[in-house]
């Protein structure tokens, strides 16, 4: 007898938004069960990885040395950005090409994820160099954003690896209400092969809801007479 493991008991659910235009990225997530982690310098907040010097009277040399170690460590780190929700119009508009893309539901270990803080204050090296806490400074710098981004409800995986390997298989993909029927059909074929539930987001007066995605071609799991 085979049992299905309920990964939700020990993992948190998050969403990776993708456009249909970059389908090779989508295929990589599904087939290789992994998430790409970006160079922080390619992300959209001007304050990504921003850490100011601060006030260090008489200890400028130490602060400069710590700042160099911080910058070197920062260059070796990468970030995977996810959201705690798919129910936000701005996320679909900004990261799923105006509702034509998708939200890929993933299960990640809570110990690997850090919730982003949305604060208007700057970060200062002087708060970290006393403890020589380079790692803490890097992680803090990569998990704080300006409050204008708080609608994203972002959680981040901060790592030194290019890819983050998912511990659990992809369970669900939610397509946008404006995704083209041929793209829905293509996703249906792939999801059927990998046992992934495919749903469509619809706009309701209480928010975004999901229903089964309609397949408009021939169901690949059935055979016509004579085959």
C-alpha positions in Angstrom: 0.0 0.0 0.0 1.3 3.5 -1.0 0.7 6.6 1.1 0.7 10.2 0.0 2.8 12.4 2.2 1.1 15.5 3.4 3.9 18.0 3.1 1.8 20.8 4.4 2.2 19.5 7.9 5.9 20.6 8.0 6.1 23.1 5.2 4.7 26.6 4.5 2.8 27.4 1.3 4.0 30.3 -0.9 3.5 31.5 -4.5 5.9 32.2 -7.3 4.4 34.4 -10.0 5.6 33.8 -13.6 4.7 35.1 -17.0 3.7 32.8 -19.8 6.3 34.5 -22.1 9.2 33.0 -20.1 7.8 29.5 -20.2 11.3 28.0 -20.0 11.5 29.3 -16.4 8.1 27.7 -15.6 9.2 24.4 -17.2 12.4 24.4 -15.1 10.4 24.8 -11.9 8.0 21.9 -12.8 10.5 19.5 -14.2 13.5 20.1 -12.0 11.4 20.9 -8.8 13.6 24.0 -8.0 13.4 27.8 -7.8 15.9 30.2 -9.4 17.6 32.6 -7.0 18.5 36.0 -8.3 21.4 38.3 -7.8 20.1 41.0 -5.4 21.3 43.7 -7.8 18.7 42.6 -10.4 15.8 43.1 -8.0 13.3 46.0 -8.2 13.7 47.9 -4.9 16.5 50.6 -5.0 17.2 49.7 -1.4 18.0 46.0 -2.0 21.1 45.2 0.0 21.5 48.8 1.1 23.5 49.3 4.3 24.8 52.7 5.3 28.0 53.3 7.3 26.5 55.0 10.3 28.3 57.0 13.0 31.5 55.5 14.2 33.6 58.3 15.7 37.2 57.2 16.2 36.5 53.7 14.6 36.3 54.7 11.0 39.0 52.2 10.0 37.2 49.3 11.7 33.9 50.3 10.1 35.5 50.5 6.6 37.0 47.1 7.0 33.7 45.6 8.2 32.0 47.4 5.3 34.3 45.7 2.8 33.6 42.3 4.4 29.9 43.0 4.1 30.1 43.9 0.4 32.1 40.8 -0.4 29.6 38.6 1.5 26.6 40.4 -0.2 28.0 39.6 -3.6 28.0 35.9 -2.8 24.3 35.8 -1.8 21.2 35.3 -3.9 17.5 35.7 -3.3 14.4 33.8 -4.3 11.3 36.0 -3.8 7.9 34.5 -3.1 4.5 35.7 -1.9 2.4 34.4 1.0 -0.7 34.9 -1.1 -2.0 34.7 -4.7 -5.0 36.9 -3.8 -3.7 40.3 -4.8 -4.5 42.1 -8.0 -1.2 44.0 -8.1 0.9 40.8 -7.9 -0.9 39.5 -10.9 -0.6 42.8 -12.7 3.1 43.3 -12.0 4.6 39.8 -11.9 2.2 37.7 -14.1 1.9 40.1 -17.1 -1.4 41.6 -16.3 -3.2 38.4 -15.3 -1.9 36.4 -18.4 0.6 34.5 -16.4 0.4 32.1 -13.4 1.1 31.6 -9.7 2.9 28.4 -8.9 2.1 27.1 -5.4 5.2 25.7 -3.6 5.9 24.2 -0.2 9.0 25.4 1.5 10.6 24.8 4.9 9.8 27.6 7.3 13.5 27.5 8.4 14.5 28.5 4.9 12.1 31.4 4.5 12.3 34.9 6.0 9.4 37.3 6.0 10.4 40.7 4.4 10.2 43.7 6.7 8.7 46.9 5.2 10.4 49.8 6.8 11.3 53.3 5.7 14.4 53.6 8.0 17.9 52.9 6.7 20.1 50.1 7.9 23.6 50.9 9.4 26.8 48.9 9.5 27.5 50.4 12.9 24.7 48.2 14.4 26.6 45.1 13.3 30.3 45.6 13.3 30.6 45.6 17.1 29.7 41.9 16.9 31.4 41.3 13.6 28.1 39.9 12.5 28.6 39.9 8.7 26.1 37.2 8.1 23.4 39.0 10.2 24.0 42.2 8.3 23.7 40.5 4.9 20.5 38.7 5.8 18.9 41.9 7.3 19.9 43.9 4.3 18.3 41.4 1.9 15.1 41.1 3.9 14.0 44.7 4.3 12.2 46.8 1.6 10.6 50.2 1.4 6.9 50.2 2.7 5.6 50.9 -0.8 6.2 47.1 -1.6 4.2 45.8 1.4 1.3 44.6 -0.8 3.6 41.8 -2.0 3.5 40.0 1.4 6.9 38.7 0.4 8.9 35.8 1.9 12.5 35.3 0.8 14.9 32.5 0.6 18.4 33.9 1.1 21.1 31.6 -0.1 24.5 31.3 -1.7 23.2 28.8 -4.3 21.8 29.6 -7.8 18.8 27.2 -7.3 16.7 26.3 -4.3 15.7 22.7 -4.4 12.1 22.2 -3.3 11.5 19.4 -0.8 7.9 18.8 -1.9 6.6 18.4 -5.5 4.6 21.2 -7.1 1.0 20.6 -6.1 -0.9 23.4 -7.8 -0.6 26.0 -10.5 -3.1 28.9 -10.8 -3.4 30.5 -14.2 -4.5 34.0 -14.7 -8.0 34.8 -16.1 -6.5 36.3 -19.2 -4.1 33.5 -20.0 -4.6 32.4 -23.6 -6.5 29.1 -24.2 -3.5 27.5 -26.1 -1.2 28.2 -23.1 -3.8 26.8 -20.7 -3.9 23.7 -22.9 -0.1 23.4 -22.9 0.0 23.7 -19.1 -2.8 21.1 -18.8 -0.7 18.6 -20.8 2.4 19.2 -18.6 0.5 19.3 -15.3 -1.4 16.1 -16.2 1.9 14.3 -16.7 3.3 15.5 -13.4 0.2 15.1 -11.3 -0.2 18.9 -10.7 -3.6 20.4 -10.1 -4.3 23.2 -12.6 -6.8 25.9 -11.6 -7.8 29.3 -12.9 -8.1 32.6 -10.9 -11.4 34.4 -11.2 -12.3 37.9 -9.9 -15.1 37.9 -7.3 -16.5 40.8 -5.2 -14.7 39.3 -2.1 -11.3 38.8 -3.9 -9.7 36.3 -6.2 -11.0 32.8 -6.1 -9.9 29.7 -8.0 -11.9 27.2 -10.1 -10.8 24.3 -12.3 -9.0 25.5 -15.4 -11.0 24.6 -18.6 -9.1 22.4 -21.1 -10.3 23.3 -24.6 -8.4 20.6 -26.5 -8.6 16.8 -26.4 -8.0 15.3 -23.0 -4.6 13.5 -23.3 -5.7 11.0 -20.7 -8.5 9.6 -23.0 -8.2 7.7 -26.3 -10.6 8.0 -29.3 -12.1 4.9 -30.8 -9.7 3.0 -33.0 -6.5 4.2 -31.2 
